[in-house]
Amino acid sequence: MINLTPIRSRIASAGGAALVRFCAVLVLAAAATTAVAAEWGSMQLLGREVPAGSSQRFPAVPDRTFEASYLNMPVFVARGTAPGPTLCITAGVHGDELNGVEIARRAFSRVDVQSLRGTVIALPAINAEGVRSGNRYLSDRRDLNRAFPGSAGGSVARLIAHKVSKEILVHCNALVDLHTASNDRTNLPQIRADISDPAIRDLAVHFGIGLVIAGKGPEGSLRREAAKAGIPSIIYEAGAPHLFQEPEIARGVTGISNVMAWLGMADRPKTEIPESRVYQRSRWVRVTRGEGGFFFPDAGLGTRVKKGEALGQIVDPLTDESHAVMSNVDGEIIGMALPRPVLSGYALYHIAWHEPE
């Protein structure tokens, strides 16, 4: 709230003429604000009008047909009162990765459209059917994160990817895609980004997690295809699937706030942005052929390890034979399997390192 006491004091001392001048200034300022808002105007998205200073939530597909129920997803849009970029937040590309779904929902719910400069578009559950059922993949068993940019006449995966790419991403100036680890694994909170692009590197660093893993992402992934289209895009990876993990969710929401501040969409948070560890390479430690069994880890996420260092053990439950799991590189553990039965070739530890210049 603005403190009017000094203004009232100056008006009282200067007399009626000052009051007239002051009121004229207020009228002109209000008119200028109205003109800016009018010029900024509404956004047209998926056949809907979203006026400046408003927030809406609606389904991407309004049809009530059998197939539409498999294609549909919730769309959240907040249009600020002042001009600015459009930030897109996506989650639930893999239906079992729940941390991202809650980050997108919570981050959007905290947007104040009256102070927002620009627009926030959140797709908190792109694979909505997978989120409801707990399935990583779509009903057609395809990985949606290999289907972008999609096609208008393809499978369910390609139809969803096409709608996102051609009707939503075209409005975006930056993209944050939210994920967790997969298949009974967990990830250290990290940003994955193509750091060869300066705009993407800046976005990654200013998310504020302090850990960036370099890479373009696989062909057909949302992040890679958005970057090809000229949209700076990053992934936030944190935690395990099928769970809501509050520390990872809170970090993600803070990261979204940091990105919005970096883009000039909101006031800068009070938290400091840490210096990032940027790793250019990463490699998995896998189960050696013939050494499957029950996996018991010793080293945890964030541990700095040396090549040849023991990270855990695999015990054959039928013979009691134990096999040591050894690091194959010097680096930091950024992802790992949870204790479980494992077979030959199963990925156990994801280790990242900085390539010497």
N, C-alpha and C positions, 0 to 999 in steps of 0.2 A: 504494500500500500504506500502511496506517495505521501510524504509529510508536507502538509500545506501551511504549517505554522509560519515559516519564514516568508512565504508568499503573502499571507494575510497581513503580516507586520509591515511589509513594504507597501502594500496597497493602502493600509491605514495611514501610513506616514505621508504618502504621496498624494492622497485625495482621490476624488471621483475620476479625474482624467486617467489616472493609472488603472483604475478599475475597468474603464471602458477599453483601454488599450489591452489589458490582460485578457478580457473576455474575447476581444477580437482575435488575439493569438490562439486562444483555445478553439475558437470556431474554425480558424484556418488549419490548425493541426488536425482537428477531427475530419475536416473535409479532405485533407491530404491522405489521411489514413484510409478513409472510405474509398478514395480514388485508387489507391494502391490495391486494396482488396478487390475492387471491381475489375481492375486490369488483370489481377492474378486469376480470379474467376474460379469456375467449377472444373472438375475433372470428369471426363467420360471414361468409364471403365466397365467392360463387360455389359454394355447396354444400359448402365445406370449412371445417373448424374450425382456427383459428390461435391456439394458446394464448399467453398472456402469456409473454414471455421466449423467443419462438421466431421463426424465420425460415423461410419456405417459398417455393418456386418451382414453378409448375405451369401447365398450359395453361388458357386461359379456356374452351375448348370441349373436353370429354373425348371427344366422339364421334369415331369413326374412319370417317367417311364422306367421299365425294368433295367435297361442298360444305363440310363442316366444315374441310377443309384450307385453304380460302380465307377462312374466317371467323376462324380461330384466331389467338391472340396469346399471348405469354408474360406471366404475371402474377407479380410479386415482392411479397411481403408480409413486413414485419418488425414484430412486435408487442412493444413495450417492456414492461418489468416494472412500470412506474409509469404512472398515468393521464396523458393529454395529448391534444392534437389529432391529427388524421389529415392528413398531408401526402400529396398525390398528385402523382407525377412522371410526365409523359407524354412520349413521343417517338415518332418514326417515323410520325407521322400522314401525312407525305409520305415515301415509302419511300427516296428518294434523299438525304435529309438525315441523314447518318451521324454528324455531330458530336453531335447530340442523343441518338442511340441509345447511344453510348459514354458520354456524361455520365450518363445514367440508370443504365446498368449499373454504372459505376464508383462513383457516389454511393451507390447501394444497397449495393454490396459493402463499403463502409466504415462502414455502420451497425452500431453495437454495441448489440444488443438488451438487454444487461444494464444499460446506462446510459441507454437511450432512454426518454424520457417521451412516450408516445403511440404512433402507428403510422405507418409509411411504406408506401405502396402505389406501386409503380413499374410502369408499362406501357412497357417500353423499345422496343417495336416494335409499335405498334397496327396499322399496315399491314405485318404480318410478311411477306406474300407480296411486297410491294413492296420491302422491305428485302433480301430474298433475291435478287430479280431486278434490283435497281437502278432500279426504276420509281417515279416520283413518285406516280402514281395507282394505283388499285386495278385488279384484273383486268377490271372492267366499265368502265374508263376514266373513272370518276367521281372527283372530288376529295373525299376523305373529310372535309377541313376545310370543306366546305360542306354536310355531311349531318347535323350534330348538331341536335337531340337524337335524330334517327333515328326509326324506327318498326319495329314487330314484324313487319310484313308487306311491307316494301319491298325495295329492291335490296340487293346485297351491302353497299354503302356504308352504307345506312340500317340494315341489320341489325347491323353492327359498331358504329355510332354508338349504336344503341339499347341494346346490351349494356353499352357503356361508361357511358352516361348513367344507365340505370335500375338497374344492378347493381353499379357500382363508384363512380361519382361521388357517389352518395347517401351514401357513408360519409365523404366528404372535407370537411375544414374549410378547406383552401387547395389551390390547384393551380398548379404550374409546368409549362408546356408548352414543349418544347424544339424549336427550329427552326434552319434556316440560310436563306440566300438561295436563290433558285430560278433555273433556266434560265441557266446560265453567268454568274451574277452572284455577288457576295460582299457580306457585310454587316459593318459595324463592330459589335463586340459591344454589344448594346443590350437594354433591356427595353421591351416594348410593353405598355401598360396603360391602363385607363380611370381616369385620375387624378381624375376627378370623384367617385369613390368613395373616401373616406378610408382604408378598410381595404385596398383594392387599391393605393392610392398608397403606403402604408406598406410593403406587401409588395414593391413595385417598388423603392423606395429602399433597403430593407434587403437586397436581393439583392447590392448592393454593386458593381455594374458602373460606376456613375457617369454613366450616360446612359439617360434614360427618354424614350420617344416616346409621346405621348398618343394615345389612340384606343380605341374599343370593339372594333375588329375587325369583319370582315365578318359578315353574317348567316349562320348555319349553322356558324360556326367553333366549335371546342371551347371556346376561351377565352370568347367572347361568350356562348355558351349556358350555360356553367358559372356565369358571373357573374349571368346572369338567374335562375339557380336559387339564388342567394344564396351562392355559393362564391367568395371572393376569388381572382382568377385573373390570371396574368401570362404573357407569352411572353418567353423568352430567345432572341434571334436572334444568330447569330454564324457568320461564315465562309461557305464555299461548299458546294454539294452534291457528292455522290459522293466525298467525301474525309474522312479522319480528320485533323483539324488540332489538334495537341497544345496550342498556346496557348489556343485557343478552348474546348477540352475542359476544360483545367485551370481556366480562369476559371469555367466553368459548374459544375464540381464544388464549387469554393469558394463560389459563389453559393448553391448548395443548402445547404451548411453554414451560411452566414450566415442563410438563411431559417429553418432549423431552430432556430438559436439565438434568432432574433427571436420565434419561436412558443413558445419555452420548452421545446423538445423535446430540446435538447442544450446543452452548455456553449458559451459564446461563444468563437469562434476568436480568436486573438491579433491577427489582421489588423484594421486600422482600416477602418470603412465610409466611403468617400469621399463628399463632398458631390456630389449628382447634378445634372447639367445636364438640365433638363426642357424638352423641346421640344413645343409644342402643335400645330405645323403642319409638314407636309412636302410636297414636290412633286418629281416626276420631270422631268428634262431628257431629252427624246426626240429621235430623229433627225428632222430637218426633212424634210418631204416632198420626194422627188426627190434627196436627198443621201445615199443609202445607199452602202455600200462597206466597207472594212476599218477597224475602229475601233482607234485607238491612244490610250490615255489618258495624260495628263500628271499631273493631280491625282489624289491617292489618298485612301483612307478616312481620315476624321478631319480633313481639310483644311478650314480656314475660308475661304470664298470670298465674293466680292462679285458683285453682279448685273453682267453684261456681261463678267466675267472668263473668259478662255479656259481650258477644262478638258482639252482634247485635240483630236484631229482625226480626220476620216474621209476616207480616200483612196479614190477610185474606181479600181479596179485596171485598168479598160479605157481610161480617159482620162488617168489621173494627176492629175485635178483633186482638190484638197484643200478640205475644208470644216471650218471651225473649230467646235468644240462649245463653246457659251457658257453660262455660268450664268444662270438666269432669276430668281434671288433671292439675297439675302444669307443665308448660313447655313453649316451644317457638313455635309460629305458623310458620310452614314451608310450608303450602299449604292451599288454601281456594277457595271456590266457588265465582264466580263473582255475582254481584247483578242480580237476575233472579227469575222467578217463580220456586218453589220447592215443592216436595211432601214428604210424610212420608218416612223416611229412607235415604233421599238424603244426601250425604256427604258434610258438610259445611266447617269445619275447620280440618286441619291435624296438630296435636300438638305432638311435640317430646320432650323427656326428657332423662336425664342421670340416669341410674339405679344405686342406691347406692351400693357400694362394701361391 
